[in-house]
Amino acid sequence: MFNDLPIVAVVLGMTDATSLLIEALAMTNDQQLAAAILFLLALVVVGMNFATDVILAALDPRVKRSVLAKGGV
């Protein structure tokens, strides 16, 4: 869990979402905006993880065999 924190920090730091999130939490106390930003960030992380898993399963024959042998479970 802690190994991915630098990656998330870089992704947050490269966008304007960081300043908007800090403004929403610290200055205006806009919790709905902060929740929306965090939700979208989590959605992007989950989506990218899913995409890389699909690409890995398509390219690596060992993963493809293990998925087919277990019946997709």
C-alpha positions in Angstrom: 0.0 0.0 0.0 2.7 2.4 0.9 4.8 1.6 -2.2 2.3 3.3 -4.5 2.1 6.5 -2.5 5.0 8.3 -4.4 3.2 7.5 -7.7 0.0 8.9 -6.4 1.8 12.0 -5.1 3.4 12.6 -8.5 0.0 12.1 -10.3 -1.7 14.5 -7.9 1.2 17.0 -8.2 1.1 17.1 -12.0 -2.5 18.2 -12.2 -4.4 21.2 -11.1 -6.5 18.9 -8.9 -4.0 19.3 -6.0 -4.5 23.0 -5.7 -8.3 22.6 -6.1 -8.3 19.9 -3.5 -6.3 22.0 -1.0 -8.6 25.0 -1.6 -11.7 22.9 -1.2 -10.5 21.4 2.1 -8.6 24.1 3.7 -10.0 27.4 2.5 -13.6 26.9 1.5 -14.4 23.7 3.4 -16.2 22.4 0.3 -16.4 18.7 1.2 -18.5 17.7 -1.8 -15.8 19.0 -4.2 -13.1 17.3 -2.3 -15.0 14.0 -2.3 -15.6 14.3 -6.0 -11.9 14.9 -6.7 -10.9 11.9 -4.5 -13.5 9.8 -6.2 -12.3 10.6 -9.6 -8.7 10.0 -8.6 -9.7 6.6 -7.2 -11.6 5.8 -10.4 -8.6 6.6 -12.5 -6.3 4.4 -10.3 -8.8 1.5 -10.4 -9.3 1.9 -14.2 -5.6 2.0 -14.9 -5.0 -1.1 -12.7 -7.8 -2.9 -14.6 -6.3 -1.9 -18.0 -2.8 -3.0 -17.1 -4.2 -6.4 -15.8 -6.1 -6.9 -19.1 -3.0 -6.0 -21.2 -0.8 -8.3 -19.0 -3.3 -11.2 -19.5 -3.3 -10.6 -23.2 0.5 -10.4 -23.6 1.8 -12.9 -21.0 1.1 -16.6 -21.9 1.7 -17.6 -18.2 -1.1 -15.4 -17.0 -3.4 -16.5 -19.9 -2.9 -20.1 -19.0 -3.5 -19.6 -15.3 -6.8 -17.7 -16.0 -8.0 -20.4 -18.4 -7.0 -23.2 -16.0 -8.9 -21.8 -13.1 -12.0 -21.0 -15.1 -11.7 -17.3 -14.8 -11.8 -17.3 -11.0 
